[in-house]
Amino acid sequence: MTASRTLFWHRRDLRLADNTGLHAAAALGPAVTGVYVLDPAIIAPPPELPPMAPARLWFLVESLVELQQRWRDAGSRLLVVAGDPVQRLPQLASLLEAAAVVWSRDVEPYARERDRQVARALQASGRKVLVDWDQLLVAPELLKTGGGDPYRVYGPFLRNWRGQVELSEPGTVEAPTGLIDLDAACLDALQTAAGELGRLCAEGQRDLEQLRSGHGFKGMDLCPCRPGEAAAAGQLAVFADGPLLGYEPDRNFPGTAGTSGLSAALSVGTVSPRQAWCAAQAAKDLARSDEQRQAIAVWEQELCWREFYQQALFHFPELADGPYREQWRRFPWENNEDWFDFWKDGQTGMPIIDAAMRQLNETGWMHNRCRMIVASFLVKDLICDWRWGERAFMELEVDGDLAANNGGWQWSASSGMDPKPLRIFNPATQASKFDADGDYIRRWVPELRHVCTKDLLSGDIGALERRGYPEPLVNHKIQQARFKALYATIKG
């Protein structure tokens, strides 16, 4: 084994193309080996960390299986091991005699502390550690107000972010080829499970296969998010070639295939934000009207929302545990557990709410417009703590991402950085505006297909027409007034 081998640690960048960390590793020399650590704190986390949804586990495992083949095609291999990365990375680096270990940075509090411990252990053994950003178009340290503070409001953040992105003109880098695999002694150890290296890799591969067969997710065929780098590239190409030009207003209608379906891919990194941005710039050449150019700009703004929430969590890690606005720690939540369970199961008696929650339960994914509607309903109609909803989403979502999920729930709950102090969605109004024909509701609440559209959207369905569908848990008008009265107790 030569001292020039480099170990590249995959985390939220499960691809070879446009992987800036891997590009940096390959620049050190062609002898590069990939590694992914099945970290129990992520795969089966303790209560204080975000849960791993079966849908997300399916997406992760299938993406890893494909990534292993891509490494083989590039001339090397991706090793999968299980355990605490603080122990496993130094152990593997020693067994492989790696001179350097490279990875890309993360914004989440657990990941940042873990990475600090891994770096200290590697450096203590004399190994070089290289880390930089890959999952963001602009590093969070570069986005500050005129006073040098992190941004707390999206609008000014967008202007600075867009200016920096357009100035840098981000491009993409090719996937590495011609990598050099391990030497004969290491290959023998891997293939025979002889010694520590072979045992670690055999156990990791076994665990990966067990997760692949036992993740428990049943909605693979229904989920719009497809695992793996190849699928992500295909989805991005299809989206940029057509739906992107109508993204505004199509993105708002849950019954329309108007979004990219790339949320999970961006979360685990089977596609990069630079690839997404470059696809948007290429689509501008196809735009033939101001409306189409505006649609592309709106999708770029959605990419910015993703980065806004990422930088917020980076600068304010306490967001992972509670509200940004201190007064919300005093809010007198009613937290009716039965109501919460009905909400989670799609049995509230409010058709648009139940359609959205059933879509999430069955497919692992929910349209973003519906995420806002159901979040508002849980918090401001059922008066349940927004953190209950935040955790429930992480238990179900294929694209569960701590920064985006937390940011979205705090936006809906009015406990976050959004300057508007109080926002309440009327579910019937939202249904009438964004599912005017009731197609989305009928798709996910089939027992109501016979109900006339007017009653379907309002939820005002007669007893005989319900045919077993539940009565509404609450009256929106009454609960809205109740919520506002409770809010007055903490206001200011």
Secondary structure by P-SEA (a helix, b strand, c coil): ccccbbbbbbcccccccccaaaaaaaaaccbbbbbbbbcccccccccccbbbbaaaaaaaaaaaaaaaaaaaaacbbbbbbbcccccaaaaaaaaacccbbbbbbbccaaaaaaaaaaaaaaaaabbbbbbbbccccccccccccccccccccaaaaaaaaaaaaaaacccccccccccccccaaaaaaaaacccaaaaaaaaaaaaaaaaaacccccccccccccccaaaaaaaaaaaaaccccccccccccccccccccaaaaaaaccccaaaaaaaaaaaccccccaaaaaaaaaaaaaaaaaaaaaaaaaacccccccccccccccccccccaaaaaaaaacccccaaaaaaaaaaaacccccaaaaaaaaaaacccccccaaaaaaaaaaccccccaaaaaaaaaaaaccccccccbbbbcaaaaaaacccccccccccccccccccaaaaaacccccccccccccccccaaaaaaaaaaaaaaccc
